[in-house]
Amino acid sequence: MPLWKSPSVSDEIDSRCPRCKEETIHRVVAMMTGSVHLVLCTRCNSQHRHRGSLRGSKKVAWPTERQAKVLLKYRAAKEPKSQALLQEWQTMKESAGEGEPATYDQRHAYVEGQAVRHPVFGLGFVRRLTGPKKMEVLFPDQVKVLVTDRRGSGD
């Protein structure tokens, strides 16, 4: 992981392990308010709160010009285009009518424009089918790519 990238879930970071009694590589399991909260030791598989590095504070190198450009593009892609998304979401909501939205289940197939209620993201609308078994769903503040039509081998 580059020094200028902040860690996210499933990234590997250095942390002190209370079971191993030393600093080892850990996988980030949970984040809280933008910082690492829980980690999983890759050596002993114990899960615990993140305990910073023993090496003290590292000086973070400034990104190169190319890395800075990539970082800006990444941040721009992650920024919610909230006003435009909200307007599009409201338009889709008005055109959908008063029908009950389908509860999202990755095993079901959906069609474009269909209302979907997701347990985490709330009410959304299928914006488009992006490929086999994938769909782009518009929520009030973000667009997510979700799995669709994923039937198990037993179905």
C-alpha positions as CSV (number, residue, x, y, z in Angstrom):
1,M,0.0,0.0,0.0
2,P,1.5,3.4,-1.0
3,L,2.3,5.7,1.9
4,W,0.0,8.4,0.8
5,K,-3.1,6.1,0.6
6,S,-5.2,5.9,3.8
7,P,-5.9,2.3,4.8
8,S,-9.3,0.8,4.1
9,V,-11.0,-2.5,4.9
10,S,-9.0,-5.6,3.8
11,D,-5.8,-3.6,3.5
12,E,-2.7,-4.9,5.3
13,I,-1.1,-2.6,7.9
14,D,1.5,-2.9,10.8
15,S,0.0,-3.1,14.3
16,R,1.0,-4.4,17.7
17,C,-0.5,-7.8,18.4
18,P,-1.3,-8.5,22.1
19,R,-1.2,-12.2,21.6
20,C,2.1,-12.3,19.6
21,K,3.6,-9.5,21.8
22,E,5.2,-7.8,18.8
23,E,4.4,-5.8,15.8
24,T,3.1,-7.9,12.9
25,I,1.2,-7.5,9.7
26,H,-2.6,-7.2,10.2
27,R,-5.6,-7.1,7.9
28,V,-8.0,-4.2,8.5
29,V,-11.4,-5.7,9.5
30,A,-13.4,-2.6,10.5
31,M,-13.1,1.2,10.1
32,M,-14.7,3.8,12.4
33,T,-15.0,7.5,11.4
34,G,-12.3,7.1,8.8
35,S,-9.7,5.4,11.0
36,V,-8.8,1.8,11.5
37,H,-10.8,0.2,14.4
38,L,-10.4,-3.6,14.3
39,V,-7.6,-5.7,12.8
40,L,-6.9,-9.4,12.3
41,C,-3.3,-10.6,12.9
42,T,-2.1,-12.6,9.9
43,R,0.3,-14.6,12.1
44,C,-2.0,-15.8,15.0
45,N,-5.5,-14.9,13.5
46,S,-6.5,-13.0,16.6
47,Q,-8.9,-10.1,16.1
48,H,-8.4,-7.0,18.2
49,R,-8.5,-3.2,18.2
50,H,-5.8,-1.5,16.2
51,R,-2.7,-0.5,18.2
52,G,-0.5,1.7,16.2
53,S,3.0,1.0,15.0
54,L,5.9,0.7,17.4
55,R,8.1,2.6,15.0
56,G,6.6,5.9,16.1
57,S,5.3,8.4,13.6
58,K,6.5,7.9,10.1
59,K,7.1,10.8,7.9
60,V,4.8,10.4,4.9
61,A,6.5,11.1,1.6
62,W,4.7,13.5,-0.7
63,P,3.2,11.7,-3.7
64,T,5.0,12.1,-7.0
65,E,3.3,14.3,-9.7
66,R,1.9,11.2,-11.4
67,Q,0.7,9.7,-8.1
68,A,-1.0,13.0,-7.2
69,K,-2.9,13.0,-10.6
70,V,-4.1,9.5,-10.0
71,L,-5.1,10.4,-6.4
72,L,-7.1,13.4,-7.7
73,K,-8.9,11.3,-10.3
74,Y,-9.6,8.6,-7.6
75,R,-11.0,11.2,-5.2
76,A,-13.1,12.9,-7.9
77,A,-14.5,9.5,-8.9
78,K,-15.4,8.8,-5.2
79,E,-17.0,12.2,-4.5
80,P,-20.7,12.0,-4.6
81,K,-22.2,14.2,-7.3
82,S,-25.0,14.6,-4.8
83,Q,-27.1,17.3,-6.5
84,A,-27.2,15.6,-9.9
85,L,-27.7,12.1,-8.4
86,L,-30.5,13.3,-6.1
87,Q,-32.3,15.0,-9.0
88,E,-32.0,11.8,-11.2
89,W,-33.1,9.7,-8.2
90,Q,-36.2,11.9,-7.6
91,T,-37.1,11.7,-11.3
92,M,-36.9,7.9,-11.2
93,K,-39.0,7.9,-8.1
94,E,-41.7,10.0,-9.6
95,S,-41.8,7.8,-12.8
96,A,-41.9,4.6,-10.7
97,G,-45.2,5.5,-9.1
98,E,-46.5,4.2,-5.7
99,G,-45.7,0.5,-6.2
100,E,-43.9,-1.5,-3.5
101,P,-40.2,-1.8,-4.2
102,A,-38.6,-5.2,-4.4
103,T,-36.4,-6.2,-1.5
104,Y,-32.8,-6.6,-2.9
105,D,-31.7,-10.2,-3.1
106,Q,-28.6,-11.1,-5.2
107,R,-30.4,-14.3,-6.4
108,H,-33.2,-12.3,-8.2
109,A,-33.1,-10.8,-11.6
110,Y,-34.0,-7.1,-12.0
111,V,-34.9,-4.8,-15.0
112,E,-33.9,-1.3,-15.7
113,G,-36.0,1.3,-13.8
114,Q,-37.2,-1.2,-11.2
115,A,-37.4,0.1,-7.6
116,V,-35.2,-1.9,-5.1
117,R,-35.0,-1.6,-1.3
118,H,-31.5,-2.4,-0.1
119,P,-31.0,-3.2,3.6
120,V,-28.1,-0.8,3.9
121,F,-28.4,1.8,1.2
122,G,-32.2,2.2,1.3
123,L,-34.5,2.8,-1.7
124,G,-32.8,2.7,-5.1
125,F,-33.6,2.3,-8.7
126,V,-31.9,0.0,-11.3
127,R,-30.1,2.5,-13.5
128,R,-28.8,0.0,-16.0
129,L,-27.6,-3.6,-16.4
130,T,-23.8,-3.4,-16.7
131,G,-23.1,-6.9,-17.6
132,P,-24.0,-10.5,-16.9
133,K,-25.1,-10.6,-13.3
134,K,-24.3,-7.0,-12.5
135,M,-26.5,-3.9,-12.3
136,E,-25.9,-0.2,-11.5
137,V,-28.3,1.0,-8.8
138,L,-29.0,4.7,-8.1
139,F,-29.5,5.6,-4.5
140,P,-30.2,9.2,-3.4
141,D,-26.5,10.0,-2.7
142,Q,-24.5,7.4,-4.6
143,V,-24.4,4.8,-7.4
144,K,-23.6,1.2,-6.5
145,V,-22.8,-1.8,-8.7
146,L,-24.7,-4.8,-7.2
147,V,-24.8,-8.4,-8.0
148,T,-28.0,-9.7,-9.7
149,D,-29.4,-13.1,-10.9
150,R,-26.8,-15.1,-8.8
151,R,-28.5,-18.4,-8.4
152,G,-26.7,-21.0,-6.4
153,S,-26.0,-24.5,-7.8
154,G,-28.9,-25.9,-5.7
155,D,-31.6,-23.6,-7.4
